[in-house]
Amino acid sequence: MVEKSLMGEHYLSELHQRILMTLIRQLVVLIHSGQLTIPSFSSDENQSHSSVTTDHNYVRTTIDYDRVTKDEPFDHAPLIIPTNTVQSSVSSAVISDLSSQLQQRYETLTVVTRSIPALSDDIIRLSSQSLHHQHLAESYQNQTNQIKQSIAEKETYINVIKLNGEIVQQEITSMQQKVDDSQSLAYDGTLTWKTSNVSDKMADAQSERQTSIYSPPFYSSPTGYKMRARLYLQGDGNARRTHMSLFFVIMRGKYDAILKWPFSFKVTFCLYDQSGQQRHIVDSFRPDIKSNSFQRPRSEMNIASGIPKFFPLPMIEQVDNNYIKNDTMYIKVIVDFGDISKIILPYILNLNPGLPAHVQRQMIKQEIEKRQAQQSLSFPVNASMPVQGDNRLIPPSTDNNNSGDNNMTS
């Protein structure tokens, strides 16, 4: 018994073809022997078109399965039609035609059957190739995944190297800054601060990438206060985008424990005129001793305090202004520990910064003695310096008795 799901394959098998041909041969023999009668059809509507009569109303066929299962090719078993007289209504022409058609069907089935093994081999070969290609695809996919993982690991490694390089570069820059600061350290309460690349720093301040910059530290003495300046090139607070803001910062130092607090000494800022006309921008303030900005530092730096409206931005942004040359400007910070007279302050600011500190001190002392001698011989002269906004525009050798100093924290 053949399973229903395998019937299609069974119909194409050689065994099925042999059985079918054996059955056809027996039918032909029965027709010729008269045992099977094929009626001739007429137009009589009462005659059955599908009836086949025999002596026993049906045909019983017996097939020799031993014979049909042999490997003998179909073309070695020719169709034999008995030659005895057959009394039948089927003409010899019809029988011959049926036999010819059966022979053609037989040959067609033979061709199809013979092609089945080749098709089966092709299926097996294609299946094998498909499996091989599938294995290759899986191998290539694994290799691709390994390459992607390797690329990701290399990118991570490169990013780590870049990050380490940036950290190293920052450390080198910091060390270089410390070296530069140590070379320009001042221990007399004065600082001359050179600011380069002003245009870049202005752009950073305007875009708020870096709104302020710090000066190098300076000291009142080798064992004194540690200080620095803080500059907002685009202003701070209410002075934002209208003025440059300049502030003073008390830093934590090594000797704070033995110093006098709060810090109470007057601070003077000076923006140098680089044209040679010595029309420097000068302003000063006195500390508010109640402010935390001037108490002993508890962190690295106190809150900055100073002059928010130190210099108008429109003046500093003018092309070929006298205060920025070659993209550089100079700011001087003076901490007045000896109550410097305003009469002598213009002289101090106009001294040649290239002179040694002790020479400058000697010249200042001589100038003070000279002016005191002149005052003792004549009436005191009160020559006020011209004022421009919140700042004091000091020409050479003029006096300044204005005590309305600005003081604001930042």
C-alpha positions as CSV (number, residue, x, y, z in Angstrom):
1,M,0.0,0.0,0.0
2,V,1.4,3.4,-1.0
3,E,0.8,6.3,1.3
4,K,-1.3,9.1,-0.1
5,S,1.4,11.7,0.4
6,L,3.8,9.6,-1.8
7,M,1.3,8.9,-4.6
8,G,2.9,11.6,-6.9
9,E,6.3,10.0,-6.6
10,H,4.8,6.5,-7.1
11,Y,3.0,7.5,-10.3
12,L,6.4,8.5,-11.8
13,S,8.2,5.4,-10.6
14,E,9.3,2.7,-13.1
15,L,7.3,0.0,-11.2
16,H,4.1,1.9,-11.7
17,Q,4.8,2.3,-15.4
18,R,5.5,-1.5,-15.8
19,I,2.2,-2.3,-14.1
20,L,0.3,0.2,-16.2
21,M,1.8,-1.2,-19.5
22,T,1.0,-4.8,-18.4
23,L,-2.6,-3.8,-17.7
24,I,-2.8,-2.2,-21.1
25,R,-1.5,-5.4,-22.8
26,Q,-4.1,-7.6,-21.1
27,L,-6.8,-5.2,-22.1
28,V,-5.7,-5.4,-25.7
29,V,-5.6,-9.3,-25.5
30,L,-9.1,-9.3,-24.1
31,I,-10.4,-7.1,-26.8
32,H,-8.9,-9.3,-29.6
33,S,-10.1,-12.5,-27.9
34,G,-13.7,-11.3,-27.8
35,Q,-13.9,-11.5,-24.0
36,L,-14.2,-7.6,-23.9
37,T,-16.6,-5.9,-26.2
38,I,-16.3,-2.2,-27.0
39,P,-19.6,-1.1,-28.4
40,S,-19.9,1.2,-31.4
41,F,-21.7,4.4,-30.5
42,S,-24.8,5.7,-32.3
43,S,-27.1,8.6,-32.0
44,D,-29.6,6.6,-30.1
45,E,-30.3,8.6,-27.0
46,N,-31.5,5.5,-25.1
47,Q,-28.2,3.7,-25.7
48,S,-25.6,4.0,-22.9
49,H,-22.4,5.8,-24.0
50,S,-20.4,4.5,-21.1
51,S,-21.4,0.8,-20.8
52,V,-18.9,-2.0,-21.5
53,T,-20.3,-5.5,-21.6
54,T,-18.5,-8.8,-21.1
55,D,-19.5,-12.3,-20.6
56,H,-19.3,-11.9,-16.9
57,N,-20.4,-8.1,-16.7
58,Y,-16.9,-7.2,-15.6
59,V,-13.3,-7.9,-16.4
60,R,-11.0,-9.5,-13.8
61,T,-7.3,-9.0,-14.6
62,T,-4.4,-10.8,-13.1
63,I,-1.0,-9.1,-13.3
64,D,2.2,-11.0,-12.9
65,Y,4.1,-8.7,-10.5
66,D,7.2,-10.9,-10.7
67,R,7.4,-10.1,-14.3
68,V,6.6,-6.4,-14.2
69,T,9.1,-5.8,-11.4
70,K,11.9,-7.2,-13.4
71,D,14.5,-4.7,-14.6
72,E,13.7,-5.6,-18.2
73,P,13.3,-2.4,-20.2
74,F,10.0,-1.5,-21.6
75,D,11.1,-1.6,-25.2
76,H,12.0,-5.3,-24.8
77,A,8.4,-6.2,-24.1
78,P,6.6,-5.5,-27.4
79,L,2.8,-5.5,-27.5
80,I,1.5,-8.8,-29.0
81,I,-2.0,-8.9,-30.4
82,P,-3.4,-12.4,-31.0
83,T,-4.1,-13.2,-34.7
84,N,-7.2,-15.4,-34.1
85,T,-10.4,-14.4,-35.5
86,V,-12.1,-11.8,-33.3
87,Q,-15.8,-11.2,-33.6
88,S,-16.1,-7.7,-32.4
89,S,-17.8,-4.5,-33.4
90,V,-14.5,-2.7,-33.1
91,S,-12.8,-2.4,-36.4
92,S,-9.2,-3.2,-37.0
93,A,-8.4,0.5,-37.7
94,V,-9.7,1.5,-34.3
95,I,-7.6,-1.2,-32.6
96,S,-4.6,-0.2,-34.6
97,D,-5.1,3.5,-33.7
98,L,-5.5,2.7,-30.0
99,S,-2.4,0.5,-30.1
100,S,-0.5,3.3,-31.8
101,Q,-1.6,5.8,-29.2
102,L,-0.8,3.4,-26.4
103,Q,2.7,2.9,-27.9
104,Q,3.2,6.7,-28.0
105,R,2.1,7.0,-24.4
106,Y,4.4,4.2,-23.5
107,E,7.4,5.8,-25.2
108,T,6.6,9.2,-23.6
109,L,6.4,7.5,-20.1
110,T,9.7,5.8,-20.9
111,V,11.4,9.1,-21.7
112,V,10.0,10.7,-18.6
113,T,10.9,7.8,-16.4
114,R,14.5,7.7,-17.7
115,S,14.9,11.4,-16.9
116,I,13.9,11.0,-13.3
117,P,17.3,9.7,-12.1
118,A,19.0,12.6,-13.7
119,L,16.6,15.1,-12.2
120,S,17.1,13.4,-8.8
121,D,20.9,13.7,-9.2
122,D,20.5,17.4,-10.1
123,I,18.3,17.9,-7.0
124,I,20.9,16.2,-4.8
125,R,23.7,18.2,-6.4
126,L,21.8,21.5,-6.1
127,S,21.0,20.7,-2.4
128,S,24.6,20.0,-1.7
129,Q,25.7,23.2,-3.4
130,S,23.0,25.2,-1.5
131,L,24.2,23.7,1.8
132,H,27.8,24.5,0.9
133,H,26.9,28.1,0.0
134,Q,24.9,28.4,3.2
135,H,28.0,27.3,5.2
136,L,30.1,29.8,3.2
137,A,27.6,32.6,4.0
138,E,27.7,31.8,7.7
139,S,31.5,31.7,7.6
140,Y,31.6,35.1,5.8
141,Q,29.1,36.5,8.3
142,N,31.2,35.3,11.2
143,Q,34.3,36.9,9.6
144,T,32.4,40.1,9.0
145,N,31.3,40.2,12.7
146,Q,34.9,39.6,13.8
147,I,36.1,42.5,11.5
148,K,33.4,44.8,12.9
149,Q,34.3,43.9,16.4
150,S,38.0,44.5,15.6
151,I,37.2,47.9,14.1
152,A,35.1,48.8,17.1
153,E,37.9,47.8,19.5
154,K,40.5,49.8,17.4
155,E,38.2,52.9,17.4
156,T,37.8,52.6,21.1
157,Y,41.6,52.3,21.5
158,I,42.1,55.3,19.2
159,N,39.6,57.4,21.2
160,V,41.4,56.5,24.4
161,I,44.7,57.5,22.9
162,K,43.1,60.8,21.7
163,L,41.7,61.5,25.1
164,N,45.0,60.7,26.8
165,G,46.7,62.9,24.3
166,E,44.4,65.8,25.1
167,I,45.0,65.2,28.8
168,V,48.7,65.2,28.3
169,Q,48.5,68.3,26.2
170,Q,46.5,70.1,28.9
171,E,49.0,69.0,31.5
172,I,51.8,70.3,29.3
173,T,50.0,73.6,28.8
174,S,49.3,73.8,32.5
175,M,53.0,73.1,33.3
176,Q,54.1,75.7,30.7
177,Q,51.8,78.2,32.2
178,K,53.2,77.5,35.6
179,V,56.7,77.9,34.3
180,D,55.8,81.2,32.6
181,D,54.0,82.3,35.8
182,S,57.0,81.4,37.9
183,Q,59.3,83.4,35.6
184,S,57.1,86.5,35.9
185,L,56.4,86.2,39.6
186,A,56.4,89.5,41.4
187,Y,56.9,89.9,45.1
188,D,56.4,93.6,45.6
189,G,52.6,93.9,45.2
190,T,52.7,94.9,41.6
191,L,51.8,92.9,38.4
192,T,52.4,93.8,34.8
193,W,50.2,91.5,32.9
194,K,50.7,90.9,29.2
195,T,47.6,89.5,27.4
196,S,48.2,88.1,23.9
197,N,45.7,86.9,21.2
198,V,43.2,89.5,22.4
199,S,40.9,89.0,19.4
200,D,40.6,85.3,20.0
201,K,39.9,85.9,23.7
202,M,37.3,88.5,22.8
203,A,35.5,86.1,20.5
204,D,35.6,83.4,23.2
205,A,34.1,85.9,25.7
206,Q,31.4,87.0,23.2
207,S,30.3,83.5,22.4
208,E,30.6,82.7,26.2
209,R,33.0,79.8,25.5
210,Q,35.3,81.5,28.1
211,T,33.9,84.7,29.6
212,S,37.0,85.5,31.7
213,I,40.7,85.1,31.9
214,Y,43.1,85.1,34.9
215,S,46.5,86.8,35.3
216,P,49.5,85.0,36.7
217,P,49.6,85.1,40.5
218,F,51.7,87.8,42.2
219,Y,52.7,88.4,45.8
220,S,53.0,91.3,48.2
221,S,56.3,89.8,49.4
222,P,58.0,86.4,49.5
223,T,55.9,85.6,52.6
224,G,53.0,87.9,51.9
225,Y,49.5,87.8,50.2
226,K,49.0,85.8,47.1
227,M,46.9,87.7,44.5
228,R,45.8,87.8,40.8
229,A,43.6,89.7,38.4
230,R,40.5,88.5,36.6
231,L,39.5,90.1,33.3
232,Y,36.1,89.9,31.6
233,L,36.7,91.1,28.0
234,Q,33.0,91.4,27.3
235,G,32.0,92.6,30.7
236,D,30.3,91.0,33.6
237,G,26.9,91.5,35.2
238,N,25.3,94.8,34.4
239,A,28.4,95.7,32.4
240,R,27.9,92.7,30.0
241,R,28.7,93.7,26.4
242,T,29.1,97.4,27.3
243,H,32.4,97.5,29.3
244,M,35.5,95.5,30.1
245,S,35.3,94.3,33.7
246,L,38.5,94.0,35.8
247,F,38.6,92.4,39.2
248,F,41.0,91.6,42.0
249,V,41.3,88.1,43.5
250,I,42.8,87.0,46.9
251,M,44.2,83.5,46.6
252,R,45.1,81.0,49.3
253,G,48.8,81.3,50.1
254,K,51.3,79.5,52.2
255,Y,51.6,82.2,54.8
256,D,48.0,83.2,55.3
257,A,48.0,82.0,58.9
258,I,50.5,84.8,59.9
259,L,49.1,87.6,57.8
260,K,46.7,90.3,58.9
261,W,43.0,89.8,57.8
262,P,40.8,91.2,56.4
263,F,42.8,92.5,53.4
264,S,42.4,96.3,53.4
265,F,44.9,97.7,51.0
266,K,44.0,99.9,48.1
267,V,44.1,98.3,44.6
268,T,44.9,100.3,41.4
269,F,44.3,99.0,37.8
270,C,46.1,100.6,34.8
271,L,45.5,99.8,31.1
272,Y,48.6,100.9,29.3
273,D,48.5,103.3,26.3
274,Q,50.9,101.8,23.8
275,S,51.0,104.8,21.5
276,G,53.7,106.5,23.6
277,Q,51.3,109.3,24.6
278,Q,51.0,107.8,28.0
279,R,47.3,108.3,28.2
280,H,46.8,105.3,30.4
281,I,43.4,104.2,31.7
282,V,43.6,104.1,35.5
283,D,41.0,103.3,38.2
284,S,41.3,102.1,41.8
285,F,39.1,100.9,44.7
286,R,39.4,100.2,48.4
287,P,38.3,96.8,49.7
288,D,35.1,96.4,51.7
289,I,36.6,94.7,54.7
290,K,33.2,93.2,55.5
291,S,33.1,91.3,52.2
292,N,34.1,87.7,52.0
293,S,36.2,88.6,49.1
294,F,38.8,90.1,51.4
295,Q,38.7,87.6,54.3
296,R,41.3,84.8,54.7
297,P,40.6,82.3,51.8
298,R,39.0,79.0,52.7
299,S,39.2,77.7,49.1
300,E,41.7,78.1,46.3
301,M,40.4,81.6,45.5
302,N,38.0,84.1,47.0
303,I,35.2,85.7,45.0
304,A,36.6,88.4,42.7
305,S,36.0,92.0,43.5
306,G,36.8,95.1,41.5
307,I,35.5,97.5,38.8
308,P,32.8,96.1,36.5
309,K,32.8,99.2,34.2
310,F,36.6,99.5,33.8
311,F,36.7,100.5,30.2
312,P,34.0,101.0,27.5
313,L,33.9,98.3,24.8
314,P,33.3,100.7,21.9
315,M,36.7,102.3,22.6
316,I,38.6,99.1,23.0
317,E,36.9,97.7,19.8
318,Q,38.0,100.6,17.6
319,V,40.4,99.8,14.9
320,D,44.0,101.0,15.7
321,N,43.1,102.0,19.2
322,N,46.1,102.8,21.4
323,Y,45.4,100.1,24.0
324,I,45.7,97.0,21.8
325,K,48.6,96.7,19.5
326,N,49.6,93.5,17.6
327,D,46.7,91.8,19.3
328,T,48.3,92.4,22.7
329,M,47.4,94.6,25.7
330,Y,49.1,95.3,29.0
331,I,47.5,95.7,32.4
332,K,49.2,96.8,35.6
333,V,48.0,96.1,39.0
334,I,49.3,98.0,42.0
335,V,48.5,97.1,45.6
336,D,49.2,100.2,47.7
337,F,50.7,99.0,51.0
338,G,52.3,102.4,51.9
339,D,49.4,104.8,51.1
340,I,50.9,106.1,47.9
341,S,50.0,109.7,47.3
342,K,47.8,110.4,44.3
343,I,50.3,113.1,43.4
344,I,53.0,110.5,42.8
345,L,50.8,107.8,41.2
346,P,51.0,109.2,37.6
347,Y,54.8,109.3,38.0
348,I,54.9,105.6,39.1
349,L,52.7,104.4,36.2
350,N,54.8,106.3,33.7
351,L,58.1,104.8,34.8
352,N,59.9,102.6,32.4
353,P,58.8,99.0,33.2
354,G,62.1,97.7,31.9
355,L,64.0,99.2,34.8
356,P,64.9,96.9,37.7
357,A,62.4,97.0,40.7
358,H,65.0,98.5,43.1
359,V,65.9,101.2,40.6
360,Q,62.2,102.1,40.2
361,R,61.8,102.2,44.0
362,Q,64.7,104.5,44.3
363,M,63.4,106.8,41.6
364,I,60.0,106.9,43.2
365,K,61.6,107.8,46.5
366,Q,63.6,110.6,45.0
367,E,60.5,111.9,43.2
368,I,58.5,111.9,46.5
369,E,61.3,113.8,48.3
370,K,61.5,116.3,45.4
371,R,57.8,117.0,45.4
372,Q,57.7,117.3,49.2
373,A,60.5,119.9,49.0
374,Q,58.6,121.8,46.3
375,Q,55.5,121.8,48.4
376,S,57.4,123.2,51.4
377,L,58.6,126.1,49.3
378,S,55.2,127.0,47.8
379,F,51.5,126.8,48.3
380,P,50.0,123.3,47.8
381,V,48.7,122.8,44.3
382,N,45.6,120.7,43.7
383,A,45.6,119.7,40.1
384,S,42.8,117.2,39.4
385,M,43.1,114.6,36.7
386,P,40.4,114.6,34.0
387,V,37.7,112.0,34.6
388,Q,36.2,109.9,31.8
389,G,33.1,108.0,32.9
390,D,34.0,105.7,35.8
391,N,37.8,105.8,34.9
392,R,40.5,108.3,35.4
393,L,42.3,109.3,32.2
394,I,45.8,110.2,33.5
395,P,48.1,112.2,31.4
396,P,51.8,112.4,32.3
397,S,52.6,114.3,35.5
398,T,49.1,115.1,36.7
399,D,47.5,114.7,40.1
400,N,44.3,112.8,41.1
401,N,42.4,113.7,44.2
402,N,39.2,111.8,43.3
403,S,38.4,109.4,46.1
404,G,35.1,108.1,44.7
405,D,36.5,104.6,44.0
406,N,34.4,101.8,42.5
407,N,34.0,98.5,44.3
408,M,32.0,95.5,43.1
409,T,32.4,91.8,43.4
410,S,32.3,89.2,40.7
